[in-house]
Amino acid sequence: MNYFYYFTEIEDTFIRRRGRHLHLSPLDWSLMESWKEMGVPMHVALRGIERAFDSYESKPRKRSVKSLFYCQEEVEAQFAEWQDSQVGASADSKNGDHALEEGADDSHLPFSRASILEHLERVRGALRQAYDKRKRRDDLSDALLRAAARLNELEEDFKRAARPDAERLEESLTGLEKMLDEALLKSLSSSELTQARAEAEEQLQPYRSRMERAIFEQTLDNLLLKSLRAAHGLPRLSLFYL
């Protein structure tokens, strides 16, 4: 993996969640460097950032997040939990094999480890296909490649963990879906988006009078994204669709 990929993914995720562009400070870059030197996997750092912002957005705040240091505690807490999940993984599993030391426990998983790994491999392949079919290179094309690379890291990590955590994997997949959805919407012209939204609204029109406005708007947004994902060949990453 390109050395700078680690840093650019963390930077992009932080900026995306913050909601507006902000150049990271030299101290922020030093923090990222310390995470890399500690051995914090990229997907763990990204999950910590996503969770830190989820916590921030759950409560009204007067001040905005201006530094990556806001996420430090959550990232390092996620790293500590990730390290616990690795205890007991055999040398073979760290080299990419499915073999784990005797005593590895998968009984807590909602699906078998094999079926989850097959799902990750399948959606990663679908993202690559979506990338190959695009006739232009834009933010969505970039997001497709980035998501496929991050899925590969998640797959390898889940494969070798002595006690893989499906809940944390789902958090990472949710973050990836948000990134892809935002890139998809940005890739459309205003006329394309208006037309797609009008078509989705037409489908919901018979039910509009029976739905509260907030519920209708949320359902409309969900239906719009569903149709756009299908049109552009974007798979659902969540384990719910396994």
Secondary structure, 3 states (H helix, E strand, C coil): CCHHHHHHHHHHHHHHHHCCCCCCCHHHHHHHHHHHHHCCCHHHHHHHHHHHHHHHHCCCCCCCCCCHHHHHHHHHHHHHHHHHHHCCCCHHHHCCCCCCCCCCCCCCCCCCHHHHHHHHHHHHHHHHHHHHHCCCCCHHHHHHHHHHHHHHHHHHHHHHCCCCCHHHHHHHHHHHHHHHHHHHHHHCCHHHHHHHHHHHHHHHHHHHHHCCHHHHHHHHHHHHHHHHHHHHCCCCCCHHHC
